[in-house]
């Protein structure tokens, strides 16, 4: 939104796939295939340019964590591209779910350059490092992790940028080390763990083995 009004509404929003899905729509429009076949060449060129700007924004916003390129936050400052907090319980942090969507978007590009490949490689390495193994997640007022041998990999929604450890926010803006420490309302009312990065990991093998582009 412009002009800027203050608050998290101004931020570049990856939360819940907002920017990712917009870019996917523009990417389809740029290609002109299928339902986008009716679009004139001029509109397709504008869509192509918009996708290029969006990708450059994504690459520039990727967070450095503990000396390494990592993933993205839910939201980023529109001027500095630094990660910023959103709602009270959504801190400025590394966000696994939104980052999975961004990694998949970058892997869908037809001609990934070295910058795109570097971003995807770093995100995949982070997903592997941040995965929680041997547990399942029970969601509700008493949300908690349960040991489960052979369970699918899980990821916390948020990880601290400076330590790489899972963190959990509450409505009073407090930050906690475990989901058990936050209010029952927030424990039950938010997806604190998920499996979204697995889709990016599954897609990465074929993508990485493809011929280098440009």
MDTraj code that builds the backbone (N, CA, C; nanometers):
import mdtraj as md
import numpy as np

residues = "UNK UNK UNK UNK UNK UNK UNK UNK UNK UNK UNK UNK UNK UNK UNK UNK UNK UNK UNK UNK UNK UNK UNK UNK UNK UNK UNK UNK UNK UNK UNK UNK UNK UNK UNK UNK UNK UNK UNK UNK UNK UNK UNK UNK UNK UNK UNK UNK UNK UNK UNK UNK UNK UNK UNK UNK UNK UNK UNK UNK UNK UNK UNK UNK UNK UNK UNK UNK UNK UNK UNK UNK UNK UNK UNK UNK UNK UNK UNK UNK UNK UNK UNK UNK UNK UNK UNK UNK UNK UNK UNK UNK UNK UNK UNK UNK UNK UNK UNK UNK UNK UNK UNK UNK UNK UNK UNK UNK UNK UNK UNK UNK UNK UNK UNK UNK UNK UNK UNK UNK UNK UNK UNK UNK UNK UNK UNK UNK UNK UNK UNK UNK UNK UNK UNK UNK UNK UNK UNK UNK UNK UNK UNK UNK UNK UNK UNK UNK UNK UNK UNK UNK UNK UNK UNK UNK UNK UNK UNK UNK UNK UNK UNK UNK UNK UNK UNK UNK UNK UNK UNK UNK UNK UNK UNK UNK UNK UNK UNK UNK UNK UNK UNK UNK UNK UNK UNK UNK UNK UNK UNK UNK UNK UNK UNK UNK UNK UNK UNK UNK UNK UNK UNK UNK UNK UNK UNK UNK UNK UNK UNK UNK UNK UNK".split()
xyz = np.array([
    [0.0847, -0.1194, 0.0000],
    [0.0000, 0.0000, 0.0000],
    [0.0882, 0.1244, 0.0000],
    [0.0508, 0.2235, -0.0787],
    [0.1238, 0.3490, -0.0855],
    [0.0234, 0.4636, -0.0843],
    [0.0464, 0.5715, -0.0101],
    [0.1656, 0.5962, 0.0711],
    [0.1696, 0.5094, 0.1969],
    [0.2893, 0.4988, 0.2545],
    [0.3056, 0.4186, 0.3751],
    [0.2274, 0.4808, 0.4906],
    [0.1625, 0.3958, 0.5681],
    [0.0762, 0.4437, 0.6759],
    [0.1287, 0.4075, 0.8136],
    [0.2348, 0.3276, 0.8207],
    [0.2845, 0.2826, 0.9493],
    [0.2229, 0.1497, 0.9884],
    [0.2960, 0.0712, 1.0655],
    [0.2456, -0.0583, 1.1072],
    [0.2821, -0.1678, 1.0092],
    [0.2492, -0.2902, 1.0468],
    [0.2932, -0.4040, 0.9670],
    [0.2217, -0.4142, 0.8321],
    [0.1134, -0.3423, 0.8132],
    [0.0434, -0.3471, 0.6848],
    [0.1284, -0.2919, 0.5706],
    [0.2281, -0.2109, 0.6023],
    [0.3143, -0.1545, 0.4990],
    [0.4162, -0.2547, 0.4469],
    [0.4415, -0.3592, 0.5202],
    [0.5548, -0.4479, 0.4924],
    [0.5332, -0.5330, 0.3676],
    [0.6450, -0.5779, 0.3097],
    [0.6416, -0.6806, 0.2062],
    [0.5912, -0.8078, 0.2730],
    [0.4782, -0.8597, 0.2291],
    [0.4086, -0.9656, 0.3021],
    [0.4212, -1.1002, 0.2321],
    [0.5035, -1.1871, 0.2904],
    [0.5104, -1.3264, 0.2470],
    [0.4131, -1.4119, 0.3269],
    [0.3600, -1.3588, 0.4349],
    [0.2714, -1.4322, 0.5242],
    [0.1554, -1.4948, 0.4471],
    [0.1308, -1.6234, 0.4748],
    [0.0212, -1.6976, 0.4115],
    [0.0262, -1.6928, 0.2595],
    [0.1451, -1.6748, 0.2041],
    [0.1623, -1.6813, 0.0596],
    [0.1144, -1.5599, -0.0170],
    [0.0946, -1.4462, 0.0485],
    [0.0357, -1.3301, -0.0191],
    [0.1182, -1.2876, -0.1413],
    [0.2450, -1.2560, -0.1213],
    [0.3280, -1.2126, -0.2338],
    [0.3611, -1.3298, -0.3249],
    [0.3821, -1.4469, -0.2667],
    [0.4171, -1.5651, -0.3454],
    [0.3074, -1.5976, -0.4462],
    [0.1838, -1.6006, -0.4010],
    [0.0732, -1.6343, -0.4902],
    [0.0500, -1.5256, -0.5948],
    [0.0747, -1.4009, -0.5577],
    [0.0632, -1.2928, -0.6549],
    [0.1653, -1.3100, -0.7660],
    [0.2880, -1.3443, -0.7289],
    [0.3922, -1.3647, -0.8290],
    [0.3645, -1.4882, -0.9141],
    [0.3075, -1.5915, -0.8544],
    [0.2714, -1.7097, -0.9328],
    [0.1664, -1.6741, -1.0380],
    [0.0701, -1.5909, -1.0005],
    [-0.0311, -1.5449, -1.0959],
    [0.0337, -1.4652, -1.2086],
    [0.1227, -1.3742, -1.1728],
    [0.1909, -1.2931, -1.2743],
    [0.2803, -1.3795, -1.3630],
    [0.3418, -1.4812, -1.3036],
    [0.4260, -1.5718, -1.3809],
    [0.3432, -1.6454, -1.4861],
    [0.2249, -1.6896, -1.4459],
    [0.1368, -1.7532, -1.5428],
    [0.0934, -1.6575, -1.6525],
    [0.0616, -1.5351, -1.6135],
    [0.0221, -1.4344, -1.7127],
    [0.1358, -1.4046, -1.8097],
    [0.2573, -1.3990, -1.7582],
    [0.3732, -1.3710, -1.8437],
    [0.3927, -1.4801, -1.9477],
    [0.3690, -1.6064, -1.9079],
    [0.3863, -1.7166, -2.0015],
    [0.2780, -1.7241, -2.1067],
    [0.1596, -1.6760, -2.0735],
    [0.0512, -1.6722, -2.1715],
    [-0.0083, -1.8076, -2.2063],
    [0.0180, -1.9103, -2.1261],
    [-0.0344, -2.0433, -2.1572],
    [-0.1697, -2.0645, -2.0906],
    [-0.2435, -2.1631, -2.1414],
    [-0.3697, -2.2024, -2.0800],
    [-0.4683, -2.0880, -2.0691],
    [-0.5176, -2.0650, -1.9475],
    [-0.6205, -1.9628, -1.9278],
    [-0.5691, -1.8215, -1.9535],
    [-0.4366, -1.8061, -1.9646],
    [-0.3797, -1.6733, -1.9905],
    [-0.3559, -1.6487, -2.1397],
    [-0.4018, -1.7395, -2.2246],
    [-0.3760, -1.7268, -2.3672],
    [-0.4382, -1.6042, -2.4319],
    [-0.5386, -1.5474, -2.3692],
    [-0.6062, -1.4316, -2.4286],
    [-0.5302, -1.3004, -2.4075],
    [-0.4287, -1.3025, -2.3202],
    [-0.3611, -1.1774, -2.2853],
    [-0.2775, -1.1252, -2.4017],
    [-0.2869, -0.9963, -2.4316],
    [-0.2045, -0.9395, -2.5394],
    [-0.0578, -0.9339, -2.4992],
    [0.0280, -0.9214, -2.5978],
    [0.1722, -0.9248, -2.5748],
    [0.2165, -0.8167, -2.4775],
    [0.1556, -0.6989, -2.4853],
    [0.1961, -0.5897, -2.3978],
    [0.1713, -0.6208, -2.2509],
    [0.0586, -0.6829, -2.2222],
    [0.0275, -0.7207, -2.0844],
    [0.1229, -0.8293, -2.0366],
    [0.1539, -0.9222, -2.1239],
    [0.2471, -1.0284, -2.0865],
    [0.3861, -0.9713, -2.0569],
    [0.4279, -0.8714, -2.1344],
    [0.5582, -0.8093, -2.1081],
    [0.5587, -0.7392, -1.9737],
    [0.4489, -0.6734, -1.9396],
    [0.4409, -0.6068, -1.8093],
    [0.4434, -0.7089, -1.6970],
    [0.3766, -0.8200, -1.7167],
    [0.3776, -0.9255, -1.6146],
    [0.5186, -0.9830, -1.5986],
    [0.5880, -1.0013, -1.7085],
    [0.7260, -1.0518, -1.7023],
    [0.8147, -0.9570, -1.6232],
    [0.8012, -0.8272, -1.6494],
    [0.8809, -0.7281, -1.5772],
    [0.8467, -0.7287, -1.4282],
    [0.7195, -0.7438, -1.3956],
    [0.6776, -0.7453, -1.2556],
    [0.7338, -0.8679, -1.1834],
    [0.7341, -0.9831, -1.2487],
    [0.7917, -1.1032, -1.1883],
    [0.9402, -1.0820, -1.1616],
    [1.0098, -1.0205, -1.2574],
    [1.1516, -0.9935, -1.2384],
    [1.1776, -0.9052, -1.1177],
    [1.0957, -0.8029, -1.1011],
    [1.1125, -0.7151, -0.9842],
    [1.0825, -0.7905, -0.8559],
    [0.9787, -0.8747, -0.8582],
    [0.9452, -0.9516, -0.7395],
    [1.0558, -1.0486, -0.7003],
    [1.1143, -1.1145, -0.7979],
    [1.2229, -1.2082, -0.7698],
    [1.3430, -1.1348, -0.7123],
    [1.3750, -1.0193, -0.7673],
    [1.4875, -0.9418, -0.7129],
    [1.4610, -0.9020, -0.5683],
    [1.3370, -0.8685, -0.5371],
    [1.3004, -0.8356, -0.3991],
    [1.3188, -0.9567, -0.3085],
    [1.2755, -1.0727, -0.3538],
    [1.2893, -1.1948, -0.2741],
    [1.4363, -1.2241, -0.2465],
    [1.5187, -1.2155, -0.3487],
    [1.6616, -1.2453, -0.3305],
    [1.7257, -1.1460, -0.2347],
    [1.6886, -1.0189, -0.2468],
    [1.7484, -0.9170, -0.1608],
    [1.7024, -0.9302, -0.0159],
    [1.5841, -0.9880, 0.0054],
    [1.5285, -0.9982, 0.1402],
    [1.5744, -1.1235, 0.2144],
    [1.6363, -1.2175, 0.1482],
    [1.6768, -1.3420, 0.2144],
    [1.7693, -1.3109, 0.3316],
    [1.7440, -1.3726, 0.4439],
    [1.8070, -1.3362, 0.5712],
    [1.9393, -1.4096, 0.5915],
    [2.0370, -1.3371, 0.6429],
    [2.1604, -1.3976, 0.6906],
    [2.1411, -1.4363, 0.8370],
    [2.1684, -1.5621, 0.8703],
    [2.1541, -1.6096, 1.0070],
    [2.2787, -1.6873, 1.0463],
    [2.3405, -1.6460, 1.1536],
    [2.4611, -1.7109, 1.2034],
    [2.5678, -1.7241, 1.0953],
    [2.5821, -1.6158, 1.0186],
    [2.6869, -1.6083, 0.9189],
    [2.6570, -1.6766, 0.7869],
    [2.5349, -1.7285, 0.7693],
    [2.5008, -1.7987, 0.6463],
    [2.3681, -1.7479, 0.5913],
    [2.3546, -1.7527, 0.4593],
    [2.2279, -1.7224, 0.3964],
    [2.1279, -1.8285, 0.4382],
    [2.0098, -1.7861, 0.4820],
    [1.9119, -1.8799, 0.5376],
    [1.7823, -1.8747, 0.4572],
    [1.6746, -1.8272, 0.5189],
    [1.5443, -1.8230, 0.4522],
    [1.4854, -1.6830, 0.4673],
    [1.3543, -1.6721, 0.4803],
    [1.2872, -1.5429, 0.4839],
    [1.1980, -1.5320, 0.6072],
    [1.1548, -1.4099, 0.6357],
    [1.0579, -1.3864, 0.7405],
    [0.9175, -1.3822, 0.6830],
    [0.8186, -1.3722, 0.7702],
    [0.6814, -1.3554, 0.7235],
    [0.6647, -1.2220, 0.6535],
    [0.7274, -1.1188, 0.7098],
    [0.7167, -0.9853, 0.6521],
    [0.8525, -0.9159, 0.6580],
    [0.8737, -0.8249, 0.5625],
    [1.0000, -0.7517, 0.5544],
    [0.9702, -0.6038, 0.5337],
    [1.0522, -0.5208, 0.5960],
    [1.0359, -0.3767, 0.5840],
    [1.0390, -0.3363, 0.4369],
    [0.9458, -0.2526, 0.3966],
    [0.9322, -0.2183, 0.2554],
    [1.0479, -0.1333, 0.2048],
    [1.1216, -0.0676, 0.2949],
    [1.2331, 0.0178, 0.2541],
    [1.3683, -0.0512, 0.2717],
    [1.3877, -0.1204, 0.3836],
    [1.5174, -0.1826, 0.4116],
    [1.5221, -0.3314, 0.3783],
    [1.4050, -0.3940, 0.3651],
    [1.3891, -0.5383, 0.3432],
    [1.4350, -0.6217, 0.4626],
    [1.4576, -0.5595, 0.5770],
    [1.4872, -0.6342, 0.6991],
    [1.3597, -0.7027, 0.7491],
    [1.3716, -0.8212, 0.8091],
    [1.2517, -0.8869, 0.8639],
    [1.1904, -0.8043, 0.9756],
    [1.0584, -0.7990, 0.9780],
    [0.9871, -0.7213, 1.0795],
    [0.8731, -0.8054, 1.1365],
    [0.8273, -0.7659, 1.2546],
    [0.7152, -0.8345, 1.3188],
    [0.5846, -0.7982, 1.2492],
    [0.4861, -0.8834, 1.2637],
    [0.3523, -0.8568, 1.2106],
    [0.2563, -0.8454, 1.3282],
    [0.1615, -0.9363, 1.3398],
    [0.0722, -0.9329, 1.4555],
    [0.1516, -0.9614, 1.5831],
    [0.0932, -0.9294, 1.6968],
    [0.1669, -0.9353, 1.8232],
    [0.2396, -1.0672, 1.8455],
    [0.1822, -1.1751, 1.8013],
    [0.2400, -1.3072, 1.8247],
    [0.3252, -1.3560, 1.7071],
    [0.3524, -1.2673, 1.6106],
    [0.4329, -1.3012, 1.4936],
    [0.5593, -1.2164, 1.4929],
    [0.6670, -1.2647, 1.5552],
    [0.7894, -1.1855, 1.5682],
    [0.8684, -1.1806, 1.4388],
    [0.9620, -1.0862, 1.4340],
    [1.0595, -1.0856, 1.3249],
    [1.1467, -1.2094, 1.3421],
    [1.1391, -1.3008, 1.2495],
    [1.2043, -1.4307, 1.2673],
    [1.2170, -1.5000, 1.1326],
    [1.2918, -1.6085, 1.1300],
    [1.2953, -1.6983, 1.0155],
    [1.1653, -1.7768, 1.0146],
    [1.0969, -1.7799, 0.9015],
    [0.9646, -1.8421, 0.8951],
    [0.9671, -1.9606, 0.7993],
    [0.9444, -2.0793, 0.8510],
    [0.9589, -2.2002, 0.7691],
    [0.8500, -2.2135, 0.6632],
    [0.7255, -2.1887, 0.6985],
    [0.6154, -2.2107, 0.6060],
    [0.6224, -2.1159, 0.4866],
    [0.6342, -1.9881, 0.5134],
    [0.6416, -1.8907, 0.4047],
    [0.7658, -1.9125, 0.3185],
    [0.8754, -1.9510, 0.3820],
    [0.9992, -1.9724, 0.3068],
    [0.9880, -2.0930, 0.2143],
    [0.9113, -2.1928, 0.2540],
    [0.8904, -2.3076, 0.1660],
    [0.8213, -2.2646, 0.0372],
    [0.7201, -2.1797, 0.0488],
    [0.6512, -2.1301, -0.0703],
    [0.7426, -2.0483, -0.1589],
    [0.8282, -1.9678, -0.0985],
    [0.9208, -1.8872, -0.1771],
    [1.0228, -1.9743, -0.2495],
    [1.0740, -2.0759, -0.1817],
    [1.1698, -2.1662, -0.2462],
    [1.1061, -2.2374, -0.3654],
    [0.9825, -2.2819, -0.3503],
    [0.9138, -2.3473, -0.4613],
    [0.8915, -2.2508, -0.5768],
    [0.8547, -2.1275, -0.5456],
    [0.8369, -2.0276, -0.6499],
    [0.9659, -2.0091, -0.7295],
    [1.0778, -1.9960, -0.6606],
    [1.2055, -1.9779, -0.7294],
    [1.2406, -2.1006, -0.8134],
    [1.2046, -2.2184, -0.7670],
    [1.2327, -2.3391, -0.8448],
    [1.1430, -2.3514, -0.9672],
    [1.0334, -2.2770, -0.9711],
    [0.9442, -2.2823, -1.0859],
    [0.9878, -2.1894, -1.1986],
    [1.0855, -2.1055, -1.1739],
    [1.1320, -2.0134, -1.2775],
    [1.2020, -2.0909, -1.3886],
    [1.1736, -2.0537, -1.5134],
    [1.2272, -2.1292, -1.6260],
    [1.3775, -2.1122, -1.6434],
    [1.4289, -1.9954, -1.6130],
    [1.5708, -1.9688, -1.6382],
    [1.6373, -1.9132, -1.5128],
    [1.6565, -1.9973, -1.4109],
    [1.7162, -1.9480, -1.2852],
    [1.8623, -1.9090, -1.3053],
    [1.8962, -1.7887, -1.2651],
    [2.0351, -1.7458, -1.2739],
    [2.1096, -1.7883, -1.1486],
    [2.2360, -1.7475, -1.1382],
    [2.3184, -1.7906, -1.0254],
    [2.2625, -1.7417, -0.8930],
    [2.2036, -1.6226, -0.8916],
    [2.1465, -1.5696, -0.7680],
    [2.0287, -1.6517, -0.7198],
    [1.9424, -1.6930, -0.8117],
    [1.8276, -1.7761, -0.7760],
    [1.8749, -1.9118, -0.7256],
    [1.9714, -1.9699, -0.7939],
    [2.0209, -2.1011, -0.7538],
    [2.0865, -2.0938, -0.6152],
    [2.1601, -1.9880, -0.5905],
    [2.2233, -1.9707, -0.4596],
    [2.1173, -1.9575, -0.3506],
    [2.0113, -1.8823, -0.3778],
    [1.9047, -1.8633, -0.2796],
    [1.8350, -1.9947, -0.2478],
    [1.8045, -2.0733, -0.3499],
    [1.7360, -2.2007, -0.3290],
    [1.8266, -2.2977, -0.2546],
    [1.9522, -2.3077, -0.2957],
    [2.0458, -2.3978, -0.2279],
    [2.0545, -2.3647, -0.0789],
    [2.0616, -2.2361, -0.0469],
    [2.0722, -2.1947, 0.0930],
    [1.9449, -2.2278, 0.1701],
    [1.8294, -2.2043, 0.1083],
    [1.7033, -2.2341, 0.1755],
    [1.6898, -2.3839, 0.2032],
    [1.7252, -2.4656, 0.1061],
    [1.7152, -2.6106, 0.1249],
    [1.8082, -2.6570, 0.2369],
    [1.9293, -2.6031, 0.2393],
    [2.0232, -2.6386, 0.3465],
    [1.9658, -2.5996, 0.4822],
    [1.9002, -2.4844, 0.4885],
    [1.8396, -2.4403, 0.6155],
    [1.7243, -2.5322, 0.6552],
    [1.6392, -2.5690, 0.5598],
    [1.5285, -2.6596, 0.5918],
    [1.5811, -2.7899, 0.6521],
    [1.6857, -2.8431, 0.5940],
    [1.7410, -2.9687, 0.6454],
    [1.7964, -2.9507, 0.7864],
    [1.8624, -2.8399, 0.8075],
    [1.9235, -2.8157, 0.9381],
    [1.8188, -2.7892, 1.0462],
    [1.7090, -2.7235, 1.0086],
    [1.6071, -2.6816, 1.1063],
    [1.5008, -2.7874, 1.1318],
    [1.5015, -2.8966, 1.0569],
    [1.3965, -2.9981, 1.0702],
    [1.3971, -3.0608, 1.2096],
    [1.2780, -3.0883, 1.2584],
    [1.2583, -3.1563, 1.3868],
    [1.2189, -3.2999, 1.3559],
    [1.2994, -3.3937, 1.4012],
    [1.2776, -3.5338, 1.3675],
    [1.2335, -3.6132, 1.4906],
    [1.1577, -3.7187, 1.4642],
    [1.1177, -3.8082, 1.5722],
    [1.0065, -3.7564, 1.6611],
    [0.9270, -3.6615, 1.6097],
    [0.8152, -3.6077, 1.6882],
    [0.6950, -3.5812, 1.5974],
    [0.5763, -3.5852, 1.6563],
    [0.4555, -3.5352, 1.5922],
    [0.4012, -3.4200, 1.6767],
    [0.3131, -3.3415, 1.6159],
    [0.2588, -3.2233, 1.6821],
    [0.1121, -3.2448, 1.7129],
    [0.0744, -3.2305, 1.8373],
    [-0.0646, -3.2371, 1.8803],
    [-0.1118, -3.0950, 1.9043],
    [-0.2083, -3.0497, 1.8257],
    [-0.2535, -2.9105, 1.8343],
    [-0.3816, -2.8988, 1.9162],
    [-0.3883, -2.7946, 1.9971],
    [-0.5053, -2.7680, 2.0793],
    [-0.4661, -2.6801, 2.1963],
    [-0.5550, -2.6598, 2.2931],
    [-0.5212, -2.5779, 2.4100],
    [-0.3989, -2.6288, 2.4850],
    [-0.3693, -2.7576, 2.4698],
    [-0.2509, -2.8158, 2.5324],
    [-0.1503, -2.8603, 2.4254],
    [-0.1364, -2.7799, 2.3201],
    [-0.0476, -2.8145, 2.2090],
    [0.0911, -2.8526, 2.2589],
    [0.1438, -2.9606, 2.2008],
    [0.2765, -3.0040, 2.2403],
    [0.3307, -3.1031, 2.1376],
    [0.4608, -3.1267, 2.1453],
    [0.5249, -3.2269, 2.0624],
    [0.5240, -3.3609, 2.1346],
    [0.5058, -3.4667, 2.0580],
    [0.5033, -3.6018, 2.1129],
    [0.6099, -3.6845, 2.0425],
    [0.6989, -3.7522, 2.1174],
    [0.7977, -3.8379, 2.0522],
    [0.7290, -3.9450, 1.9674],
    [0.7791, -3.9630, 1.8442],
    [0.7212, -4.0626, 1.7540],
    [0.8284, -4.1071, 1.6562],
    [0.8807, -4.2247, 1.6790],
    [0.9866, -4.2756, 1.5921],
    [0.9361, -4.2868, 1.4488],
    [1.0171, -4.2397, 1.3546],
    [0.9821, -4.2501, 1.2139],
    [0.8808, -4.1497, 1.1657],
    [0.8440, -4.0530, 1.2484],
    [0.7458, -3.9526, 1.2075],
    [0.8023, -3.8637, 1.0979],
    [0.7133, -3.8064, 1.0180],
    [0.7554, -3.7113, 0.9150],
    [0.8247, -3.5923, 0.9796],
    [0.9179, -3.5331, 0.9067],
    [0.9867, -3.4155, 0.9587],
    [0.8887, -3.3027, 0.9857],
    [0.9152, -3.2280, 1.0911],
    [0.8374, -3.1097, 1.1278],
    [0.9283, -2.9878, 1.1312],
    [0.8654, -2.8711, 1.1169],
    [0.9365, -2.7453, 1.1355],
    [0.8512, -2.6536, 1.2231],
    [0.9165, -2.5828, 1.3148],
    [0.8461, -2.4776, 1.3874],
    [0.8116, -2.3662, 1.2906],
    [0.7083, -2.2899, 1.3212],
    [0.6707, -2.1785, 1.2325],
    [0.7794, -2.0719, 1.2322],
    [0.8367, -2.0425, 1.3509],
    [0.9362, -1.9360, 1.3631],
    [1.0645, -1.9869, 1.4273],
    [1.1765, -1.9317, 1.3800],
    [1.3077, -1.9597, 1.4386],
    [1.3781, -1.8265, 1.4624],
    [1.4455, -1.8145, 1.5757],
    [1.5185, -1.6922, 1.6075],
    [1.6327, -1.6733, 1.5073],
    [1.6483, -1.5522, 1.4590],
    [1.7511, -1.5235, 1.3592],
    [1.8908, -1.5404, 1.4169],
    [1.9091, -1.5039, 1.5431],
    [2.0433, -1.5060, 1.6007],
    [2.0867, -1.6434, 1.6502],
    [1.9920, -1.7297, 1.6862],
    [2.0280, -1.8608, 1.7409],
    [1.9842, -1.9782, 1.6545],
    [1.8860, -1.9567, 1.5688],
    [1.8321, -2.0655, 1.4886],
    [1.7408, -2.1588, 1.5654],
    [1.7007, -2.1216, 1.6867],
    [1.6147, -2.2068, 1.7687],
    [1.4674, -2.1668, 1.7514],
    [1.3746, -2.2636, 1.7623],
    [1.2322, -2.2300, 1.7520],
    [1.1901, -2.1284, 1.8587],
    [1.1014, -2.0377, 1.8202],
    [1.0457, -1.9402, 1.9138],
    [0.8952, -1.9308, 1.8924],
    [0.8244, -1.8837, 1.9963],
    [0.6788, -1.8808, 1.9961],
    [0.6321, -1.7490, 2.0571],
    [0.5407, -1.6799, 1.9893],
    [0.4947, -1.5501, 2.0360],
    [0.3565, -1.5573, 2.0970],
    [0.3268, -1.4587, 2.1826],
    [0.1940, -1.4516, 2.2429],
    [0.1333, -1.3143, 2.2150],
    [0.0072, -1.2967, 2.2491],
    [-0.0623, -1.1718, 2.2154],
    [-0.0062, -1.0502, 2.2885],
    [0.0662, -1.0719, 2.3972],
    [0.1268, -0.9601, 2.4693],
    [0.2660, -0.9256, 2.4153],
    [0.2998, -0.9795, 2.2996],
    [0.4288, -0.9585, 2.2318],
    [0.5452, -1.0305, 2.2999],
    [0.5178, -1.1110, 2.3985],
    [0.6255, -1.1867, 2.4635],
    [0.6697, -1.3011, 2.3728],
    [0.7970, -1.3370, 2.3832],
    [0.8562, -1.4435, 2.3033],
    [0.8985, -1.5566, 2.3967],
    [0.8696, -1.6799, 2.3565],
    [0.8948, -1.7956, 2.4413],
    [0.9725, -1.9030, 2.3662],
    [1.0341, -1.9912, 2.4443],
    [1.1172, -2.0965, 2.3877],
    [1.0389, -2.2222, 2.3521],
    [0.9222, -2.2420, 2.4113],
    [0.8407, -2.3598, 2.3817],
    [0.6953, -2.3182, 2.3654],
    [0.6210, -2.3975, 2.2911],
    [0.4800, -2.3676, 2.2696],
    [0.4011, -2.3836, 2.3992],
    [0.4491, -2.4669, 2.4901],
    [0.3790, -2.4884, 2.6172],
    [0.3771, -2.3632, 2.7047],
    [0.4663, -2.2674, 2.6781],
    [0.4767, -2.1482, 2.7627],
    [0.3770, -2.0392, 2.7254],
    [0.3138, -2.0477, 2.6090],
    [0.2249, -1.9397, 2.5670],
    [0.0813, -1.9687, 2.6099],
    [-0.0065, -1.8705, 2.5946],
    [-0.1441, -1.8823, 2.6407],
    [-0.2173, -1.9932, 2.5657],
    [-0.3169, -2.0519, 2.6320],
    [-0.3943, -2.1601, 2.5712],
    [-0.4624, -2.1135, 2.4430],
    [-0.5085, -1.9892, 2.4414],
    [-0.5758, -1.9365, 2.3220],
    [-0.4832, -1.9367, 2.2025],
    [-0.3584, -1.8954, 2.2217],
    [-0.2627, -1.8921, 2.1110],
    [-0.2106, -2.0307, 2.0785],
    [-0.1992, -2.1164, 2.1778],
    [-0.1551, -2.2534, 2.1510],
    [-0.2518, -2.3229, 2.0569],
    [-0.3811, -2.2992, 2.0785],
    [-0.4824, -2.3653, 1.9964],
    [-0.5109, -2.2911, 1.8668],
    [-0.4831, -2.1613, 1.8634],
    [-0.5305, -2.0791, 1.7532],
    [-0.4294, -2.0448, 1.6467],
    [-0.3182, -2.1185, 1.6397],
    [-0.2153, -2.0840, 1.5413],
    [-0.1381, -2.2101, 1.5042],
    [-0.0879, -2.2139, 1.3825],
    [-0.0108, -2.3292, 1.3357],
    [0.1360, -2.3113, 1.3737],
    [0.1742, -2.3609, 1.4902],
    [0.3106, -2.3403, 1.5402],
    [0.4110, -2.4381, 1.4809],
    [0.3632, -2.5479, 1.4281],
    [0.4497, -2.6443, 1.3613],
    [0.3819, -2.6862, 1.2311],
    [0.4614, -2.7297, 1.1352],
    [0.4042, -2.7750, 1.0096],
    [0.5051, -2.8525, 0.9275],
    [0.4611, -2.8960, 0.8111],
    [0.5441, -2.9779, 0.7228],
    [0.5696, -2.9129, 0.5871],
    [0.5351, -2.7856, 0.5721],
    [0.5439, -2.7201, 0.4410],
    [0.6808, -2.7323, 0.3737],
    [0.7934, -2.7204, 0.4444],
    [0.9223, -2.7306, 0.3755],
    [0.9479, -2.8643, 0.3075],
    [0.8741, -2.9685, 0.3455],
    [0.8978, -3.0984, 0.2826],
    [0.8707, -3.0939, 0.1327],
    [0.7716, -3.0150, 0.0910],
    [0.7420, -3.0033, -0.0519],
    [0.8604, -2.9430, -0.1271],
    [0.9264, -2.8452, -0.0654],
    [1.0445, -2.7865, -0.1291],
    [1.1587, -2.8875, -0.1340],
    [1.1777, -2.9638, -0.0274],
    [1.2816, -3.0668, -0.0265],
    [1.2545, -3.1731, -0.1329],
    [1.1285, -3.2111, -0.1482],
    [1.0927, -3.3121, -0.2478],
    [1.1202, -3.2633, -0.3897],
    [1.0960, -3.1347, -0.4142],
    [1.1147, -3.0796, -0.5483],
    [1.2611, -3.0509, -0.5800],
    [1.3416, -3.0371, -0.4774],
    [1.4783, -2.9887, -0.4963],
    [1.5675, -3.0856, -0.5725],
    [1.5533, -3.2158, -0.5500],
    [1.6421, -3.3126, -0.6132],
    [1.6417, -3.3015, -0.7640],
    [1.5228, -3.3033, -0.8224],
    [1.5123, -3.2925, -0.9680],
    [1.5574, -3.1557, -1.0159],
    [1.5210, -3.0520, -0.9422],
    [1.5594, -2.9159, -0.9817],
    [1.7110, -2.8986, -0.9796],
    [1.7757, -2.9464, -0.8751],
    [1.9192, -2.9280, -0.8607],
    [1.9987, -3.0083, -0.9618],
    [1.9421, -3.1210, -1.0077],
    [2.0138, -3.2050, -1.1017],
    [1.9971, -3.1606, -1.2464],
    [1.9124, -3.0611, -1.2688],
    [1.8935, -3.0100, -1.4031],
    [2.0160, -2.9343, -1.4517],
    [2.0231, -2.9093, -1.5799],
    [2.1379, -2.8390, -1.6343],
    [2.1460, -2.6964, -1.5818],
    [2.2644, -2.6457, -1.5507],
    [2.2798, -2.5067, -1.5060],
    [2.2235, -2.4105, -1.6109],
    [2.1590, -2.3086, -1.5661],
    [2.1031, -2.2083, -1.6559],
    [2.1854, -2.0807, -1.6495],
    [2.2123, -2.0256, -1.7642],
    [2.2816, -1.8969, -1.7768],
    [2.4036, -1.8894, -1.6898],
])
top = md.Topology()
chain = top.add_chain()
for i, resn in enumerate(residues, 1):
    res = top.add_residue(resn, chain, resSeq=i)
    for name in ("N", "CA", "C"):
        top.add_atom(name, md.element.get_by_symbol(name[0]), res)
traj = md.Trajectory(xyz[None], top)
